[in-house]
Amino acid sequence: MRFRALFLRAREGVAAVEFALMAPILLIMLIGGTALEEAVVVSRKVTAASHSLADVTTQYTTVAETDLALVLQASTLVLEPYPSASAKMTVSEIMVASGGGSGTVVWSQALNTDPRAVGSSVSIPSGSTTATSSGTYLILGEVSYNYTPRVANNIVPGITFYQSLFMVPRRSTSIPLESSSD
């Protein structure tokens, strides 16, 4: 009985045992939180890259393939400091079909992927006010990014982020693709 009483009063190693039990859980929470925070940042950067890709393109009245190559390359800078080698970017001009809801690709250029096929069909979101009138042209900026966490990348699986954005040309009704830059 005396041994049991001594055992129940002993408190010297309790904090060490509690820490040993909680340390793995706290470490997993730290690593998971870091990976989650970084994933949110990358997701926002993908959104910003698709916006800048479409936004810069809509400011042209005519565009050449060399101009589009520069716009695509410049849009990768938005992803810094994350590596842009896994970023797939596409910019396309879409002619809205009669009745809206879909459109046809007029031209398309891409970086690290294949461009959309000219003449292929593209769905236009129903909430778009410009989607209802035929003969309207839209610029479609698309960015896909394969994100692999820098922390615990063999534990946390990779995620593919994708964002697309339709914008109306600003300075003209359409933006023809010219063979050479002005």
Secondary structure, 3 states (H helix, E strand, C coil): CHHHHHHHHCCCCHHHHHHHHHHHHHHHHHHHHHHHHHHHHHHHHHHHHHHHHHHHHCCCCCEEHHHHHHHHHHHHHHHCCCCCCCEEEEEEEEEECCCCCEEEEEEEEEECCCCCCCCCEEECCCCCHHHHCCCCEEEEEEEEEEECCCCCCCCCCCEEEEEEEEECCCCCCCCCEECCCC
